């Protein structure tokens, strides 16, 4: 069952996960006002809280990690 609080829009945009002076490239697969799904090379290095910067428009938002599955993560937008 889908537990999302808002419907997500399918997108495909490069972005960066930023935390503590480090950055991990990622791809935003879908996004809503409440959360997003990201593709990453490895989920092991992604912290619980980080800033997501979407390269196309420079939009930055604080995110909280909700789930990990293979090379995908789900985040809640703070």
C-alpha positions as CSV (number, residue, x, y, z in Angstrom):
1,X,0.0,0.0,0.0
2,X,1.2,3.5,-0.9
3,X,1.8,5.5,2.3
4,X,2.8,8.8,0.7
5,X,1.2,12.0,1.9
6,X,1.3,13.6,-1.6
7,X,1.3,12.3,-5.2
8,X,4.8,12.3,-6.7
9,X,5.6,13.7,-10.2
10,X,7.9,11.6,-12.3
11,X,11.1,13.5,-13.2
12,X,14.6,12.7,-14.2
13,X,17.0,15.3,-12.9
14,X,20.6,15.2,-11.8
15,X,21.2,16.3,-8.2
16,X,23.7,16.2,-5.4
17,X,23.4,14.9,-1.8
18,X,25.4,17.3,0.3
19,X,26.5,16.8,3.9
20,X,29.5,17.7,6.1
21,X,31.5,19.1,3.3
22,X,31.0,15.9,1.2
23,X,28.8,15.4,-1.9
24,X,27.3,12.4,-3.6
25,X,25.9,12.6,-7.1
26,X,22.3,11.2,-7.6
27,X,19.4,11.3,-9.9
28,X,15.9,12.4,-8.8
29,X,13.4,9.9,-10.2
30,X,10.2,11.4,-8.7
31,X,9.3,14.2,-6.3
32,X,6.4,15.9,-4.5
33,X,6.2,18.6,-2.0
34,X,6.6,16.0,0.7
35,X,9.3,13.6,-0.6
36,X,11.3,12.2,-3.4
37,X,12.9,9.0,-4.7
38,X,16.6,9.2,-5.6
39,X,19.0,6.8,-7.5
40,X,22.5,6.7,-6.1
41,X,25.6,4.6,-6.8
42,X,25.5,3.2,-3.3
43,X,23.2,3.9,-0.4
44,X,25.7,3.0,2.3
45,X,27.3,6.5,2.4
46,X,24.0,8.4,2.5
47,X,23.4,10.0,6.0
48,X,20.1,10.3,7.7
49,X,19.9,14.1,7.1
50,X,21.3,15.9,4.1
51,X,20.8,18.8,1.7
52,X,19.5,17.9,-1.8
53,X,20.6,20.3,-4.5
54,X,18.9,19.9,-7.9
55,X,21.4,21.0,-10.6
56,X,18.9,22.2,-13.2
57,X,17.5,25.0,-11.0
58,X,19.8,25.1,-8.0
59,X,16.9,24.3,-5.7
60,X,18.2,23.2,-2.2
61,X,16.2,21.4,0.4
62,X,16.8,19.6,3.7
63,X,16.0,15.9,3.4
64,X,15.5,13.0,5.9
65,X,16.2,9.5,4.7
66,X,13.1,7.3,5.0
67,X,14.1,4.0,3.2
68,X,16.9,2.3,1.2
69,X,16.4,-0.4,-1.4
70,X,19.2,-1.4,-3.7
71,X,20.5,1.8,-5.3
72,X,17.4,3.8,-4.5
73,X,16.5,5.8,-1.5
74,X,13.2,7.5,-0.4
75,X,13.4,10.8,1.4
76,X,11.1,13.2,3.2
77,X,11.5,16.8,2.5
78,X,11.9,18.8,5.7
